Amino acid sequence: MSNIEIVSDQYIVETAEEKHFDLAETICKEMEESAKQRGTGIAKRSPIYIREKMAEGKAIIATTLLGEWVGFCYIETWEHGKFVANSGLIVHPDHRKSGIAKAIKQKAFELSRTKYPDAKIIGITTSLAVMKINSDLGYEPVTFSELPADDAFWKGCSSCVNYDVLTRTNRKNCLCTGMMYDPQVVHKSGKKAPWDFLKESKLYERWMRLKQRVLLQREIREAKARHRQQELEVA
């Protein structure tokens, strides 16, 4: 895998290094701001954590040719390298819809396959754009039970506004969709036909709206039950 790639004659996409340490604060602030705007979660990370990923060679960064920050993504491992997650994908607002997010994800995917060739590459997201990118790389939707059981993996969701939904359903449901690239499945079946995301994206959107309504209705019922219980205890 080539360490540096020029994209669209205006971006540099490469494995992050110590020379990028000064961008960690900016990356973390943009992650937090993006999560607020979307009303969904990007796991909150500190500048120290981002710098650690850079120092370990486990992060991808995109900059302009002049060195201005454009985008970022890092990789994490779970269950002794059985699973690898490409996490924290973020792109500066001025450079969204430029194709740079796909270039970053592609680079992170290649880095994951190089460092951990036998690992299942996973992700959880509410973003249709990210799901499209993942599907192009060979990911397919999976249930949460197929993702790592490690508590540390799910702790990364704790800063998400929907974390309460995840915990109340015992990690069985949330607004995110789990996705996975399994190299063993691809190896056994040859080149696997990609999931037809475009064909099914409308169905997914309808499913997301239904899931939101169901989870909201459950939350309302539980809140009413708690209120009735409190009234009984007071009486």
C-alpha positions in Angstrom: 0.0 0.0 0.0 1.4 3.4 -1.0 1.6 5.7 2.0 0.7 8.9 0.2 -2.0 9.4 -2.5 -2.9 12.5 -4.4 -6.7 12.8 -4.9 -8.3 15.0 -7.6 -5.0 17.0 -7.9 -5.9 18.9 -4.7 -5.8 16.6 -1.7 -3.1 14.5 0.0 -4.4 11.3 1.7 -1.8 9.5 3.8 -1.1 7.5 7.0 -0.9 10.1 9.8 2.4 10.7 11.5 3.9 12.9 14.3 4.0 15.8 11.9 0.2 15.9 12.0 0.0 16.2 15.8 -0.8 19.9 15.7 -4.1 19.0 13.9 -5.5 16.8 16.7 -7.3 19.6 18.4 -9.0 20.8 15.2 -10.0 17.2 14.4 -11.6 16.7 17.8 -13.5 20.0 17.7 -14.9 19.1 14.3 -16.0 15.6 15.5 -17.9 17.2 18.4 -19.5 19.9 16.2 -20.5 17.4 13.5 -22.2 15.1 16.1 -24.2 18.1 17.5 -25.4 19.1 14.1 -26.5 15.6 13.1 -28.0 14.8 16.4 -26.2 11.4 16.4 -22.9 10.2 17.7 -19.4 10.2 16.7 -17.6 8.6 19.6 -15.9 11.5 21.4 -12.1 11.3 21.5 -9.5 13.5 23.1 -6.5 15.1 21.2 -4.2 12.8 23.2 -6.0 9.7 21.9 -5.9 11.1 18.3 -2.2 11.7 18.6 -1.7 8.2 20.0 -3.3 6.8 16.8 -1.1 8.9 14.7 2.0 7.8 16.5 1.0 4.2 16.1 0.5 4.5 12.4 -3.2 3.7 12.8 -4.8 6.8 11.3 -5.5 8.3 7.9 -5.4 12.0 7.3 -6.3 14.2 4.3 -4.9 17.6 3.8 -4.8 20.1 1.0 -1.6 20.5 -1.0 -0.9 23.5 1.3 -1.2 21.4 4.4 -4.7 22.5 5.6 -6.7 19.8 7.3 -9.5 18.2 5.3 -10.4 14.8 6.8 -9.5 12.0 9.2 -10.2 8.4 10.2 -8.5 6.0 12.6 -8.5 2.2 13.2 -9.1 0.3 16.4 -8.8 -3.4 17.1 -10.9 -5.6 19.4 -10.7 -9.1 20.8 -7.0 -9.5 20.1 -7.2 -8.4 16.5 -10.3 -10.5 15.5 -12.1 -7.3 14.7 -10.9 -4.0 13.2 -13.0 -0.8 13.2 -12.5 2.1 10.9 -13.7 4.8 13.2 -14.2 8.5 13.6 -14.5 9.4 9.9 -14.8 13.2 9.7 -14.5 15.7 6.8 -14.2 19.4 7.1 -17.5 21.1 6.0 -15.8 23.0 3.2 -14.7 19.8 1.6 -17.8 17.5 1.9 -19.3 16.0 -1.2 -15.9 16.2 -2.9 -15.3 12.5 -2.8 -12.6 12.8 -0.2 -14.5 10.8 2.4 -14.5 7.8 0.1 -10.7 8.2 -0.5 -10.1 8.3 3.3 -12.2 5.2 3.9 -10.5 3.4 1.1 -7.1 4.2 2.5 -8.2 3.2 6.0 -9.6 -0.1 4.6 -6.3 -0.8 2.9 -4.4 0.0 6.1 -6.6 -2.4 8.1 -6.2 -5.2 5.5 -2.4 -4.7 5.5 -2.0 -4.6 9.3 -4.7 -7.2 10.1 -5.3 -9.3 7.0 -7.4 -11.9 8.8 -9.6 -9.5 10.8 -13.2 -8.7 10.2 -13.5 -5.0 9.5 -16.5 -3.5 11.1 -18.4 -0.3 11.6 -21.6 1.2 13.0 -23.2 4.2 11.4 -26.4 6.2 10.9 -25.0 7.9 7.8 -26.4 6.7 4.4 -23.3 8.2 2.7 -20.9 6.1 4.9 -23.1 3.0 4.3 -22.7 3.6 0.5 -18.9 3.9 0.9 -18.8 0.7 3.0 -20.9 -1.3 0.6 -18.6 -0.4 -2.2 -15.7 -1.8 -0.2 -17.5 -5.1 0.4 -19.2 -4.5 3.7 -22.6 -5.9 4.4 -25.2 -5.1 7.1 -25.0 -7.4 10.2 -26.8 -7.7 13.5 -25.3 -6.2 16.6 -24.8 -9.7 18.0 -22.1 -10.3 15.3 -20.1 -7.3 16.5 -17.5 -7.5 19.3 -18.9 -8.4 22.8 -16.1 -6.4 24.4 -17.5 -3.8 26.7 -14.7 -1.4 25.7 -16.0 -1.5 22.1 -19.5 -0.4 23.1 -18.1 2.2 25.6 -17.1 4.1 22.5 -20.8 4.8 22.0 -21.3 6.4 25.4 -20.9 9.9 24.2 -23.6 9.4 21.5 -27.0 11.0 22.2 -28.6 7.7 21.4 -26.5 5.7 23.9 -29.5 5.3 26.2 -31.4 3.5 23.4 -28.5 1.1 23.0 -28.3 0.3 26.7 -32.0 -0.1 27.2 -32.2 -2.7 24.5 -29.2 -4.6 25.8 -27.2 -3.7 22.7 -29.6 -5.4 20.4 -31.0 -2.3 18.7 -30.1 1.3 18.2 -30.4 3.9 15.4 -27.0 2.8 14.0 -26.6 0.0 11.5 -23.8 -2.5 12.0 -21.7 -3.4 8.9 -18.9 -5.9 8.3 -16.3 -7.0 5.8 -15.4 -10.6 6.5 -12.3 -11.7 4.6 -13.0 -15.4 5.3 -16.3 -15.2 3.5 -14.8 -13.4 0.6 -11.9 -16.0 0.4 -14.3 -19.0 0.5 -16.7 -17.7 -2.1 -14.2 -15.9 -4.4 -14.9 -12.2 -5.2 -18.2 -11.6 -3.4 -20.9 -9.7 -5.2 -21.3 -6.3 -3.5 -24.4 -5.5 -1.5 -26.7 -3.6 -3.8 -26.9 -0.5 -1.7 -28.6 1.8 -4.2 -31.4 -0.8 -4.7 -32.0 -1.1 -1.0 -31.3 2.4 0.3 -34.9 3.5 0.0 -36.0 0.4 2.0 -33.3 1.2 4.6 -34.6 4.8 4.9 -38.1 3.5 5.5 -36.7 1.0 8.0 -34.8 3.8 9.9 -38.0 5.9 10.2 -39.9 2.9 11.5 -37.2 2.0 14.0 -37.1 5.6 15.3 -40.9 5.5 15.8 -40.8 2.1 17.5 -37.9 3.1 19.8 -39.6 6.4 20.6 -42.9 4.7 21.4 -41.1 2.3 23.7 -39.4 5.1 25.5 -42.7 6.9 26.0 -44.3 3.7 27.4 -41.4 3.2 29.8 -41.5 6.8 30.9 -45.2 6.5 31.7 -44.6 3.2 33.6 -41.9 4.9 35.7 -44.2 7.8 36.4 -47.0 5.5 37.5 -44.6 3.6 39.7 -43.4 6.8 41.3 -47.1 7.9 41.9 -47.8 4.5 43.6 -44.7 4.8 45.8 -45.7 8.3 46.9 -49.3 7.2 47.6 
